[in-house]
Amino acid sequence: MTAEQVLCCSILKHIHNLTYDDLEYWLADSNSLRAFTRLSQGQCPGTSTLQNNIKSLREETWLAIHQFIISYADEKKLEKDRKIRLDSTVVMSNIHSPSDKSVSRYF
């Protein structure tokens, strides 16, 4: 497998949260996924091939890829330099957890 194919397979595995077995199945079954991963029609890597190739990507490689993407986005002004604030405060409520007894009263 080429480096581009390994990277695309790794991205596909991560985005869809696939196991290596599932990734092998979907690559064999889907023309669009094979096109995304740049695999030719007859090329269908097995589970061990996918695992060996994807696991060979080091942390430094991923860091370099992320830095390149960030610098590209910054250069093309794809993102604004804004801050985001999220509120994840827990609030008490009178909603009770469902149980068979409480549900049967309403039906």
C-alpha positions, 0 to 999 in steps of 0.5 A: 500500500502507498502512504496515501492509501494508508493515510486514507484508510486510517482516516476512514477507520477513525471517522466511522469507528471501524474495526480492522475486520469491518474496514476490510469488509467495507473496502471490499464491498464499496466502490466509493470507499475504495475510490476515497482510499485510492485502491484499485478495483482488484486491490483489497488489503486484508485485515493484517495488512491494514493493521500493520500499515495503519499502526506503522504511522507514528505519533510524529507523522500524525502531528506533522499532518495536523500541523500542515492542515492547520497551517493550510487552513490559516493560509487560506483563511478557512477559519476565523480567529474566534473563541468558542465558549461552551456551557456544560453546566448540570442543572437539577430537574424533576425528570425521573428515570424511566421504569416499568411502573411509572410508564404503565401509569400513563398508558 
